[in-house]
Amino acid sequence: MAKVGYTRRALLKGGAAAAAASALPAPMLWAQDIKNITLRQFGTGVSNLNDVATKVKEDLGFTLEMTALDSDSVTQRAATQPDSFDIADIEYWICKKVWPTGNLQAMDVSKIANYDKIVGIFKDGKLTPDSDIAQGTAPHTVGFIPEPGATTFADEQTNWMTLIPTIYNADTLGIRPDLINRPIESWAELLNPEFRGKASILDISSIGIMDMAMVCEAMGEIQYGDKGNMTREEIDATFAIFTEAKQAGQFRAFWKSFDESVNLMASGEVVIQSMWSPAITAVKSRGIDCVYQPLKEGYRSWGGGIGLSQSLSGMELDAAYEYINWYLSGWVGGYLMRQGYYSAVPETSKEYMSENEWGYWFEGKEATDVITSPTGDTLAQAGEVRDGGSFEERMGSVACWNAVMDENQYMVRKWNEFIAS
Amino acid sequence: MLKNRHFLGWLQAAPLSLVLLVFLILPIITIVIVSFWQATEFSIIPAFSMENYQFLFGSPVTYKVFLATFKYAAITWALTLAIGFTVAYYLAFHIRSQTVQIALFLLCTIPFWTSNIIRMISWIPFLGRNGIANSTLIDMGLIDEPLEWLLYSDFSVILAFVHLYTLFMVVPIFNTMMRIDRSLIEAAYDNGASGFQTLVHVIVPLTKPGIMIGTIFVLTLVMGDFITVRFMSGSQSANVGRLISNDIALLQYPSAAATAVVLLCTVLIVIGILLRFVDIRKEL
């Protein structure tokens, strides 16, 4: 593993030096200068890891400063303070909101070494050539622009990419099997009166509305044209169903932060709720049985990527490209995949994972040995299988991507109403 | 000479005036201005538009939320007043030794050495479905099923408010009570007043300024709060503060500013009405 890392590093350094040699008269000077470069990255907590910054310093030589914020603050910062960052680590739906401000610059695909190996979801939207494209803000729809400087998105792959995909996953409902004692198969169970006072949903409107839509559709109450871009009538109908459930006492609480969702589940206040993958892990690590339940209607998926600030140029821009190439070269991917996320270039990550880890996380095979997180916590015992199975099974049954709607403002107002009702 | 004194007076008042101007008046003016602007998701458009206010006053949610805010404020006020008055009365009139008085008073403040949020959140495991309160009640045989309404309900919100803000009632009331001339109470007794009559006709009227200061503290704190309501109701109830914080989270600054202006006016009107009843300057 270490050997591979070294080769990679040497390769990148060599590549960088070669690039520098052609651009600058004194490549040695450049190698010195790169140590003084600091790139400021901000994003949501999931991928803003200090371990990554440490590894960047080790492998690439420059300093990466990480700031972790919640998704609302991330949007705010990307939209309003373009000079406060060099690299934005944002979700694709945030990109749809932020790109028109012109605060980010497109990336030259020809400079991305592993571009060809990036999963199809981020390029033409298809995991396999015959898979359907899910509803919502699918990453490929906001992944490319026609030409540098454009504020609208391209319909197909171009040489200019908005975000380099870094991390993504398929979300579903979390349940406490020990307190439910029967199989759960459908999103509709969230509003099953059996769980009155023991259900929860997240209080982040842009994601919560998606979970609501999955539930309403599963109940057979509403047929959506596009869950990721609802009409006012669809929004009204969705909230009507959930307001009725709320007033009947279906929900124990709503959660806004990761920790809240963990506590609700671990304390048994809630037995079924919308949840994020690492939260399940956190509940499990307390010795409490908790399952990330695959449901027949499919998953609600999300993806994040790295965008470059408009103000990046010169040596900093070169360093940023170097960072992106390093990001896709496998180490980070392996690190993230060992937490249950997926890497945009799975095949490079494979080199940084043991066979057991690759089998468990990616191929959906039984663990042959204890599975531990990058920080050393035990996540699964030998013989256990990942909830939902393999990469193809999980990412292949995505029903909807996190999205931002045209009627977003209307939806937000209805969300406020829902909370106040 | 006279002119000089005049100048000196202005000079002496200047630092405070400047501080108030920069840190109080200007921000409020900014909020008022922004409340007339318009916003999309990623940009704020300076304009003069009544849209934010039109939406605010046109939406039934606003009235509902303001009503909920008043409800929390009124119930919290009544409970903190009852508890605060009793505690202050006990400290002021039943404890004779000044040392004990100070010791007990400090005892009241001990919970305030930790953060507001910690004090609030520590109720959650206590009141939960499998929390200490429920398991104790079940063990005592008082209930068979855990009480669901203990947590994530209006009950838990108000409980947290009362816990957090009672001291703001105790302190000013205790302070006024300590200033009551003891001979007045003796005089009441000498004239044949019962303990209750003394309380109603002597102590309560003389304590009014303290009650009023405590009332202003509690009302403004409860009406401006958003985090207690969010945590203790499990995000299921809303008050005006939460409307504002939701708007800010969604980058709707102008709309948040408009709500803030309406809230500010409401609180000022409430305090204005209260001050008509009692002259708190007498106290200061």
Chai-1 contact restraints between the chains, C-beta under 6 A:
chainA,res_idxA,chainB,res_idxB,connection_type,confidence,min_distance_angstrom,max_distance_angstrom,comment,restraint_id
A,D72,B,A249,contact,1.0,0.0,6.0,A-B,restraint_1
A,Q76,B,L251,contact,1.0,0.0,6.0,A-B,restraint_2
A,A79,B,F42,contact,1.0,0.0,6.0,A-B,restraint_3
A,K97,B,E41,contact,1.0,0.0,6.0,A-B,restraint_4
A,K97,B,F42,contact,1.0,0.0,6.0,A-B,restraint_5
A,T101,B,F42,contact,1.0,0.0,6.0,A-B,restraint_6
A,G197,B,E148,contact,1.0,0.0,6.0,A-B,restraint_7
A,D203,B,S235,contact,1.0,0.0,6.0,A-B,restraint_8
A,R252,B,Y152,contact,1.0,0.0,6.0,A-B,restraint_9
A,A253,B,Y152,contact,1.0,0.0,6.0,A-B,restraint_10
A,A253,B,G234,contact,1.0,0.0,6.0,A-B,restraint_11
A,F254,B,S235,contact,1.0,0.0,6.0,A-B,restraint_12
A,S267,B,G128,contact,1.0,0.0,6.0,A-B,restraint_13
A,G268,B,N130,contact,1.0,0.0,6.0,A-B,restraint_14
A,E269,B,G128,contact,1.0,0.0,6.0,A-B,restraint_15
A,E269,B,R129,contact,1.0,0.0,6.0,A-B,restraint_16
A,V412,B,L250,contact,1.0,0.0,6.0,A-B,restraint_17
A,N416,B,N246,contact,1.0,0.0,6.0,A-B,restraint_18
A,E417,B,V61,contact,1.0,0.0,6.0,A-B,restraint_19
A,I419,B,A238,contact,1.0,0.0,6.0,A-B,restraint_20
A,A420,B,V61,contact,1.0,0.0,6.0,A-B,restraint_21
A,A420,B,K64,contact,1.0,0.0,6.0,A-B,restraint_22
A,A420,B,V65,contact,1.0,0.0,6.0,A-B,restraint_23
A,A420,B,A238,contact,1.0,0.0,6.0,A-B,restraint_24
